[in-house]
Amino acid sequence: MSNDSLKGMKVAILVDDGFEQVELIEPRRALDEAGAETRIVSPQIDRVRGWNSKEWGDGFPVDIPLDGARPEDFDALVLPGGVMNPDSLRMNSKAVTFVKTFFDVGKPVAAICHGPWTVLEAGHAKGRRMTSWPSLKTDLRNAGAEWVDQEVVVDGKLITSRKPEDIPAFNGAMIEVFGSVHLPETHTA
C-alpha cells in the first residue's frame, strides 16, 4: 500500500494500563506510515503504562481520555492485547460501549492477543471467525465465535491476531481492511 493509503483516516487505539507495548507501538507505526492519524484513548487521564513482555514498560501520553472520546470522531479502532489491559477494559462500561459502537455502525476493528476479550464483552464475537492468544479460545467459542489458530484472521471488518510474532501479518491485514473502507480524498476536475 502507498504511504498515503490511509491519509485522513482517524484511528482510535483503546488501551488501559498493562497493554502489551509492542502491540501498540508497531501497529501504530504502520498506521502512521500509511497516513492515518492515530490517537491513544484510555480510561487513564494523562499517561497509560505499557507492559514489556514480562515487566512494566514505558508510559505513553493519552491523547483523549475515554470520558471525552466519541466513536463518531474515528474511522477505525485498534485493540492491543496484554492480559491486564483488556481485562480492565472489559470491566469498564464506557470502554465496552465505545467498542460496541464501532461494530454497531460498521467501522473496522483490529484486535490482537487478548484484545478480542473486549470484542467478546461488547457482544460482537458471536458468529465471527476469530483468533487470539490461545487462552481465550474457550471464551471466544463459548461466546459463539469460531476460533482458529492462524497468525491473522479477517472476518468482514474485524481483524484478529494471536501474539506479538504475528504483528507483521496483523499490520498488513489491518492496513488492507482499513484502506478498503476508507475513501481517500479525491479531487474532481
C-alpha positions as CSV (number, residue, x, y, z in Angstrom):
1,M,0.0,0.0,0.0
2,S,1.2,3.5,-0.7
3,N,2.2,5.7,2.2
4,D,-0.9,7.8,1.8
5,S,-3.4,4.9,1.5
6,L,-5.0,5.9,4.9
7,K,-4.5,9.6,4.6
8,G,-7.1,11.5,6.6
9,M,-8.3,8.3,8.4
10,K,-8.7,8.8,12.2
11,V,-7.9,5.6,14.2
12,A,-8.5,5.2,18.0
13,I,-6.2,2.9,19.9
14,L,-8.0,1.9,23.1
15,V,-5.8,0.8,26.0
16,D,-5.5,0.8,29.7
17,D,-2.5,0.2,31.9
18,G,-0.8,-3.1,31.2
19,F,-1.3,-3.3,27.4
20,E,1.4,-5.2,25.5
21,Q,3.7,-2.4,24.5
22,V,4.8,-3.8,21.1
23,E,1.1,-4.4,20.2
24,L,0.5,-0.7,20.4
25,I,3.8,0.6,19.0
26,E,4.1,-1.5,15.8
27,P,0.5,-1.2,14.6
28,R,0.5,2.5,15.4
29,R,3.7,2.9,13.4
30,A,2.2,1.0,10.4
31,L,-0.9,3.1,10.5
32,D,1.0,6.4,10.8
33,E,3.3,5.4,7.9
34,A,0.1,4.7,5.8
35,G,-1.1,8.3,6.5
36,A,-3.6,7.6,9.3
37,E,-4.0,9.9,12.3
38,T,-3.8,7.7,15.4
39,R,-4.9,8.7,18.9
40,I,-4.4,6.8,22.2
41,V,-7.8,6.6,24.0
42,S,-7.7,5.4,27.6
43,P,-9.6,5.4,30.9
44,Q,-6.3,6.9,32.3
45,I,-6.2,10.7,32.1
46,D,-2.6,11.7,31.3
47,R,-0.5,8.7,30.8
48,V,-1.0,5.0,30.3
49,R,1.6,2.4,31.0
50,G,2.6,-0.5,28.8
51,W,3.8,-4.0,29.6
52,N,7.0,-5.1,28.0
53,S,6.9,-8.9,27.8
54,K,7.5,-9.8,31.5
55,E,7.7,-6.4,33.2
56,W,6.3,-2.9,33.2
57,G,7.2,-1.0,30.1
58,D,7.0,2.7,29.2
59,G,4.4,5.3,29.8
60,F,2.6,6.8,26.8
61,P,0.7,10.1,26.7
62,V,-3.1,9.7,26.5
63,D,-4.3,11.7,23.6
64,I,-8.0,11.5,24.5
65,P,-9.3,10.3,27.9
66,L,-12.1,7.7,27.4
67,D,-14.6,10.0,29.2
68,G,-14.2,12.5,26.4
69,A,-13.8,10.1,23.4
70,R,-16.5,9.8,20.8
71,P,-16.6,6.9,18.4
72,E,-18.1,9.1,15.7
73,D,-14.8,11.1,15.7
74,F,-12.9,8.0,14.5
75,D,-13.0,5.8,11.4
76,A,-11.5,2.6,12.9
77,L,-10.4,1.1,16.2
78,V,-7.3,-0.9,17.3
79,L,-7.4,-3.1,20.5
80,P,-3.9,-4.1,21.6
81,G,-3.6,-7.1,24.0
82,G,-1.7,-7.8,27.1
83,V,-3.6,-9.6,29.9
84,M,-4.2,-6.6,32.3
85,N,-5.3,-4.1,29.6
86,P,-8.3,-5.9,28.1
87,D,-9.3,-7.5,31.4
88,S,-9.6,-4.0,32.8
89,L,-11.3,-2.6,29.6
90,R,-14.0,-5.3,29.6
91,M,-15.0,-4.4,33.1
92,N,-15.3,-0.7,32.2
93,S,-18.8,0.0,30.8
94,K,-17.7,3.1,28.9
95,A,-14.9,1.2,27.2
96,V,-17.3,-1.6,26.3
97,T,-19.8,0.9,24.9
98,F,-17.0,2.6,23.0
99,V,-16.0,-0.7,21.3
100,K,-19.6,-1.8,20.7
101,T,-20.4,1.4,18.8
102,F,-17.7,0.7,16.3
103,F,-19.3,-2.6,15.5
104,D,-22.8,-1.3,15.6
105,V,-22.1,1.4,12.9
106,G,-19.9,-0.9,10.8
107,K,-16.5,0.6,11.4
108,P,-13.4,-1.7,11.2
109,V,-11.8,-3.1,14.3
110,A,-8.4,-4.8,14.7
111,A,-7.7,-6.8,17.9
112,I,-4.6,-8.7,18.8
113,C,-3.6,-11.2,21.6
114,H,-6.0,-10.7,24.5
115,G,-7.7,-7.7,22.7
116,P,-10.6,-9.9,21.5
117,W,-11.8,-10.2,25.1
118,T,-13.2,-6.6,24.7
119,V,-14.9,-7.6,21.4
120,L,-16.5,-10.5,23.2
121,E,-17.7,-8.3,26.1
122,A,-19.1,-5.8,23.5
123,G,-21.3,-8.7,22.2
124,H,-19.7,-9.0,18.8
125,A,-17.9,-12.3,18.9
126,K,-20.9,-14.5,18.1
127,G,-20.9,-15.9,14.5
128,R,-17.4,-14.5,13.8
129,R,-14.3,-16.4,12.7
130,M,-11.5,-15.1,15.0
131,T,-8.1,-15.9,16.5
132,S,-6.5,-14.6,19.7
133,W,-4.0,-15.6,22.4
134,P,-4.7,-19.4,22.9
135,S,-6.0,-18.9,26.4
136,L,-9.0,-17.0,25.0
137,K,-10.1,-19.9,22.7
138,T,-12.7,-21.3,25.1
139,D,-14.1,-17.9,26.0
140,L,-14.5,-17.0,22.3
141,R,-16.0,-20.4,21.5
142,N,-18.4,-20.1,24.4
143,A,-19.4,-16.6,23.0
144,G,-20.3,-18.2,19.7
145,A,-17.1,-17.5,17.7
146,E,-15.3,-19.9,15.5
147,W,-11.8,-19.8,17.0
148,V,-8.9,-20.7,14.6
149,D,-5.1,-20.9,15.2
150,Q,-3.8,-18.6,12.5
151,E,-1.5,-15.6,12.6
152,V,-4.2,-13.3,11.3
153,V,-7.9,-13.8,10.6
154,V,-10.1,-11.3,8.7
155,D,-13.9,-11.6,9.2
156,G,-15.5,-8.7,7.4
157,K,-14.2,-5.6,9.0
158,L,-12.8,-7.5,12.1
159,I,-9.1,-8.3,12.0
160,T,-7.6,-10.5,14.8
161,S,-4.2,-12.0,15.5
162,R,-2.7,-14.2,18.2
163,K,0.5,-12.7,19.5
164,P,3.4,-10.2,19.0
165,E,5.1,-12.5,16.5
166,D,2.0,-12.1,14.3
167,I,2.3,-8.3,14.1
168,P,3.7,-8.2,10.5
169,A,0.7,-10.2,9.2
170,F,-1.7,-8.3,11.6
171,N,-0.4,-4.9,10.3
172,G,-0.7,-5.9,6.7
173,A,-4.3,-7.2,7.1
174,M,-5.2,-4.1,9.2
175,I,-3.9,-1.6,6.6
176,E,-5.7,-3.6,3.8
177,V,-9.1,-3.7,5.5
178,F,-8.9,-0.2,6.8
179,G,-7.9,1.0,3.4
180,S,-10.8,-0.8,1.7
181,V,-13.3,1.1,3.8
182,H,-11.5,4.4,3.8
183,L,-12.2,6.6,0.9
184,P,-9.3,8.9,0.3
185,E,-10.0,12.5,-0.6
186,T,-10.4,12.8,-4.4
187,H,-10.3,15.9,-6.5
188,T,-12.6,16.4,-9.3
189,A,-11.7,18.4,-12.4
